[in-house]
């Protein structure tokens, strides 16, 4: 999902990366960011289960790429 070498501290950058690589639509990204800004939590109620799994895996992968070793 995430291309080699990609990592970010910003949720919006990760979502944009997934959109740019065809995993999410612009509408998905807007809905996820709207949910995040209104609840201050990452929730997947506004996207399909399949897409929520993709975002979850990308967030976990990104976490492992950004955490200090």
Rosetta blueprint (number, residue, H / E / L):
1 X L
2 X L
3 X L
4 X L
5 X L
6 X L
7 X L
8 X L
9 X L
10 X L
11 X H
12 X H
13 X H
14 X H
15 X H
16 X H
17 X H
18 X H
19 X H
20 X H
21 X L
22 X L
23 X L
24 X L
25 X L
26 X H
27 X H
28 X H
29 X H
30 X H
31 X H
32 X H
33 X H
34 X H
35 X H
36 X H
37 X H
38 X H
39 X H
40 X L
41 X L
42 X L
43 X L
44 X L
45 X L
46 X L
47 X L
48 X L
49 X H
50 X H
51 X H
52 X H
53 X H
54 X H
55 X H
56 X H
57 X H
58 X H
59 X H
60 X H
61 X H
62 X H
63 X H
64 X H
65 X H
66 X H
67 X L
68 X L
69 X L
